[in-house]
């Protein structure tokens, strides 16, 4: 059984990734921003991904766990970013 909501989420992930990648990464290296961030922080890309995912989880914890109302991006947008970060992290390890 197909899950149209899941398929829609994957399509939204791809669209967000493609749009943001233009602003964040060098042409020809879609992960260059994560490599650059690792260099600036004096760490590795795995740590960069863990930190970015941790920040999104902390935000979701405040909004969902403590009942705050989002003032900027929606909860759905944070979940979408979290999904993209996880997929990029997995792709970086291949």
N, C-alpha and C positions, 0 to 999 in steps of 0.2 A: 504494500500500500504506500503510495507516495504521500508526502507531506508538503502541500503547497506553501505553507508558512515557512517551512525550513528552506525550501527552494528560493522563496522570495528573500529570505534573510541572506542566503549565499549570494544572490544577485546584488543585493544592497551592499554587502561586504565588498564585492568586486568593484562596484561603482565608486564607493568611498575610497577604497585603496587607490584606484586609478586616478581619481581627482586629487587626493592629498599627495600622492607620490610625485606628482608634477612639481609641487611646491617644496617638498622636503628632500628629495633624493636627486643625485646626479643622473644625467641621462646614461643609460647603459648599466647602472648599478642601483637597482631598486631598494637595496638595503644600506646604501652609503650613509644615510643619516644616522642609522643605528651604530655603524662603525665609527663615525665621527663622534657621536655622543660618548661612546666607550672610550675613545682616545682622550676627549676632554675630561672625562671623569676618572681617567687612570684605571679603567677596569675593562671587562670583556663584554661582548654583546649579550651573552646570556644574562648578565647582571642588569644591563640596560632594560631588557625585556621584562625581567622580574620586577624591576622598579616601576616601570610604566604600568604593568598589570596591577601591581600593588596599589598604585595611586588610584586607578579606576575602581578597584575593589573597595578602597577606603571611602571613595565618594559614594559608591553604591551602598556601603554600610551606613553612612550618614543619612542618605535619603530613604532607604528601605528599612533599615534597622532602627532608625530613630524617628522616622516619620516626617522628615523635613520635606518641604516642597522645593523642587528644583528652581533655581533662579537663572540658570543659563541654559545648558543643554539638557535635553530630556533624559529620563532614565533609559529609554530605548536607544538613544544615541550613545550613551555610555556603554550599554551592552553591546552595541554594534562595534564601537571602538575596541572593546575588550576582545571580541571575536576576531577582529582584524589583527590585533597584536598577537593573539595566540597563533593564528594561522601564519603570520609573518615569522614568528619565532620558530615554529615547526619547519617552515620552508628554509630558514637560515641554517638549520642543522642538517640539511640534506646535502 
